[in-house]
Amino acid sequence: MIFRVQSCFKRLFRKPSPHDLILISDTSIQACWRMYWAVRRAVHRLTRGVITQQRALVMAPCRAVGGAVGPLVDGSVTVEQAVSLWAQHFQQHCVSEPLLSSQYIIAHVLGQKTLACIERSRLRDRLTEQQRASVWELCSKRLARMPVQYVIEEWDFRDITLKMRPPVFIPRPETEELVTLVLEDLQAELKDRTRPVLRCLEVGCGTGAISLSLLHSLPQLKAIALDKSQEAVCLAKENASRLGLEDRLEVHHLDIMKDEYLIVRDCGAFDVLVSNPPYLFTQDMESLQAEVVRFEDHAALDGGSDGLSVISQILALAPKLLTDKGRVYLEVDPRHPPLLKHLADQGMLGLQYLETHCDFTNRPRFCVLQRR
């Protein structure tokens, strides 16, 4: 229609021929030209506005962190369409777990843990402009390989929800099994003891996941958690406060490798020492996913050439920190249990090796030792 109107005006206000100039006055000619150019300018502005508006509706590019570009979308998109769109985009860019990543992020924007918590009919609702902007912003971070836990800034660990921030190490599912193992032993011990309170020491607490999960499940427990990272110490304290457990958890900025004297002097005796220490072999660090390499604290992962640098220090200090028959619970590399058992059997640790437990992939993952 716009172009038809423009064509009509062009014919109406065409440049006058010599014959026309004889028939009309100079004033009329000037008036016609002024009208002609006014109409052309108006038509040009209107045409440009429509085209711009159409482009805005058809294409809404979003530039991700790190230079990656989000998918082009219609200005109006349903929840289901957004999930599918971003899952495909993640897959095209080799982002791990593309569908789960899309689902978790969009569920978070909608105020839920997972899409399963949302009524089926709501999945066909169109995202509001604000929701769509949030989805595209967060998914763009995931496109740059930021872990989902950091993207949505929280994650569930067993029966508690923890705040997450880079570079503090993200607790893995295997560590939930470690907590279950410790919890079962402590609950059994509480039945046989007259002392109403148990004390736990966590070395390398990160987010505070292990200590806070144990405290949440055992009201009779008090804990001290250590970490050499100030970011981890602050985050663990924040999580303790959010869960209402700050009165039963002390978090200290101490390094097990450097602050041996202070730890032994100030922390006291414990019934349990638990740790998910750095246990990767240094050479294995090269094979880690981009998400881990770019965002997580390498010091929380690298255990030295044999993966035992921090583990050895923990075991050396354990006899000085544990009560009689106190126990050590460690998450380790599957190659470590036979080595640690050999050292304990040779009497080199001052600890008795009790047992090895496998994780859900059936790999030897957890070591339990006891003070002699």
N, C-alpha and C positions, 0 to 999 in steps of 0.2 A: 504493500500500500504506500509506503513511504516513497519508494522509487517511482510509482505511478504519479503521485502528487508532484514530485520534482520534475518529471517529464512534462506534465501539463504546464507548469509555470515556465519552463524553458520555451515551450512553444508560444505561450502567451506573451512572454517578455523577451522574445528573440531580438537579436541586434537589428535595428530598423534598417531597411533597404533605402537607397536614394529616393525611390518612389514614395516610400512611407514618409520620409522627411519633408516632402512637399506638402503632405496632407495634414501633418500635425505640427504643433508649435514646439519651440525649444523647451518651454516650461513643462509641457506634457512629456517630452522625451526624458528630461531629467527626473521627473517624478516616477516614470516607469522604471528607469534604471535603478533608482534608489530602492523601489519596491522589489525589483528583481534580486538585487544583492542581499537585501534583508531576508527575503525568503530563502535564498541559497544558504545563508549563514544559519538560519533556524533549522533548515532541513539537515545540514551537516551536523549540528550539535545533537539533534534528535537521533539521527542515524548512529553516530558514535556512541551515544549513551545506551542505545538498545543493544548494540554489538558488545559493548563492555559488560553490560548486565548479563547477556547471554553467556559470555565467556566465564563470568564469575560463577554462574549457576552450574555450568558444565564442568569446570575445572577448579579444584581447590587444592593446589599442591601444598605440601607441608614439608619443610626441610628438617631433616632429623639431625640430632646431635652427631657430630663427626662427619657431616657432609652427605649422608644418605638422604634420599628423598622419599617421602611417604607417598602412598598411592593417590591418584587423582580421583575425586569423588563428586557425586551429585550433591548439591547443597542440602538435600534431605535424604537421610539414610536410616533404616531401621536397625535395631540392636542386632538381629540375626545377620543382616547384610554387613554391618560393621565387623562382626566377628569373622565372617567368611572372607571379607576383603582383606583384613589385616593378616589372617592366617595364611592366605595365599601369598601376600606380599612378603611375610616373614620367610616362607618356604622358598620363594624365588631368590631371596637374599641369604639363604643358608643359615638362618637363625634357628637354633635348636628348639625343639618342642614348639613349633609354630602355632598349632591350634590351642594348646594349653596357655601359651603366652598371651594370645589374643583374648581368650576367655577370662583369664584371671584379671587382666588389666581392665577390660570393659565391665566385668562384674564389680570391680573396685570403684570405678567411676559411678556406677549405679548404686553404690552403698551396700554391696553384698560381698560375701567371701567368694562364692562361686555362682555360676549361672544357674546351677541346680536349685539355688535358693530363691530364684526369681520365677514367678508364675509364667507358665508357658505363653499365655496370651500377651504378656508384657514384652516378650521378645520380638513381637511384631510391631511394637510401638516405635515411632520415629524418635531418634535422639534430639534433644533440644540443641540449640546452637551452642550453649555453654558445655553440655555434655560432649558434643562432637568435638569441640575445641580441646577439651580435656583428654579425650580418647586419643586424638591425633598427637597431642603433645607427649603423652606418656608412651604411646606405641612408638613414637619416633626415638625415644630413649632406648627402648628395647631393640629397635632397628640398629642402633649403634652398639649393640651387644651388652648393654647394661642388664644385669640379672633382674628377673621379675621382682625379686624380693626388695631390691633397691628401688626399682621403678615405683612400686606401690607403697614403699617405706614401711612395710610390716609383713609379718609371716607367722603362721601358727607353728608352735613346737609342742608336741603332745597336746596338753589341754590348756595351754596359755598362748596368748598372742604377744609377740615381741616387736618392738620398733627396730627397723633396720636402717643402717646408713653406711655407705662406703667410707673407708675401706674395711670396716670391721667384718671379720669372717662370718659367713652365713652358716649356721648349723645345718648339718646334713641329716637325712633320715636315719643313718646308722647310729648317730649320737642319741637319737630317741631310744634306740635299743639299749645303749649303754645306761641311760637313766633308768630304764625299766629294770635292768639287772641290779643296779645299786639299790633301787627302791625295794625290790623283793627281799634282798638280803637285810636291809635295815628294818623292814617291817617284821621280819622273822626274829631279828635280834631284839627288838623292842619288847616282844612277848616274853623273852627270857631274862630281861634286865629289870633291876629295881630303879636304876637311875633314869629319871624321867626325860632328860634332854641329851641328845646326841649332837656332836660337832663335826662339821664337814669342811674340808679345805678343797677348793677348786683352783687348779693352776692353769692359767691361760683361759680366762673366762669369756673373752669376746663379748657377745651380747648379754651374757649372764644366763644363757639358756639352761645349762645343766643345774646350776645352783637354784635358780628360780623355780624350775620344774620340780625339783626335789622338795623345796620349801613349800611349794603350793600343795604337794601331796602329803607332806609329813609335818603336822603342826609341832611335833616334838623336836624338830631339827633346827639348829642354828648353823650359819655358814659364813665363811670368809672366802672371798674370791680375789685372785691376783691376776694382773695382766701388765705387761710392759708397755702396752699402747695406751696413751692417754685418751685417745678416741674411744677405745673399748671400755675403759674405766667409766668414762662419762655416760656412755650408752647403757652399760650394765646398771648404773645407778638410776638412770632415767626409767629403765624397764622395771626395776625394783619398786620405784615410787609409783608407777602406773598400776602395778599389781598389788600395791598395798603391803609389800614385803620388806620395805626398807628398814624396819626395826629388827629384822632377823638376819639381814645380810650386810656384811661389811665388805666394801670393795676397795682394794688398795692398789696404787700404782707402783708395783714392784716387779723386778725381773728375776726369775728363778736362777738365771745364769750369772747374775751379778750381785744380787742382794741376799745371798745365803744367810749372812749373819743377822740381818734385820728380820728375815722371815722366821728363823729359828727362835730369835729372842722375843719377838713381839706377838707372834701368832698363836703360840701355845700348843697344846696337845689335841689331836683329833682322832675321832673314831674311824673316819673315812677320809682318804685322799683320792680325789677323782680328777681325771684330766683327759681332754682330747687335744694332745699337744701337736706341734708340727712333727709329722712323721714321714713325709714324702722324701724319697731319695732326691738329692739335688739334680741328678741327671733326668729324673722324671718330670721336673718342672717344665721342661721344654714341650711336653706333650699335653699340657693343660689346655682347656678350652679358652677361647678368646675372652669370654665373660670373666673367667677367673684371673687371667693374666692382666687384663686392663683395669679391673676394679677392686679386686680383693687384696688384702695385705699379704704379700709374699712371705713375710716373717711368720705368719700363722700357719704356713704350709710347709716350708722348707726345713727339713730335719737334718740337713747335712749330708755328707757323702754316703752314709749308711742309714740315714733316717733316725738315728738314735741320739743325736747331740743333746736335745732337750730331755728326752726320755731317760737317758743315763743320769742326768743331773737330778731329775725328780726322784729316781730310785735311790740315788746316793743320799738325798736328804730325808727320804721317807722314814727311816728308823728313828731319826731325831724328832720327827713331827707327829708320829703316831702313838696312840696309847697302846698298852699291852694288847696284843691280838688285833690291833687296828689293821685295816685293809687298804690296799691300793687298787684302784680300778682304772685301767688305761685303754684307750682306743688306739690301735696301732696298725701298721702295715701288715698284711698277711704273712710277710717274710719274717716278722719279728718274734712271734711267740716261741718258736723253738730256740732262738738265740737267747731270749730272756730266761726261759726255763733252764737252759744249760748254765747260765751265769748264776742263777739262784741255787741250782743243785750243787754247784761247786762252792757254795758258801761265800760268794763274792759280793753279794748284795745286802746281807743281813736280813734278808726276807725269804719267806717260804713261798714257792710257786704253787698256787692252789689249782687253778684251772684255766682253760682257754674256752672262749665262747665264739661261735660263728655268727656272722651277720645274716641278713635275710637273703643274701646271695650265696650263702653257705661257704663263705671264706672266713678263715680264722681272723677275728677282728678285735676281740677284747681279752685282756689279760687280767687275772685277779691274783694278787699276791698278799701276803700277810706278814706282819712283823713277828719275828721269832721270839 
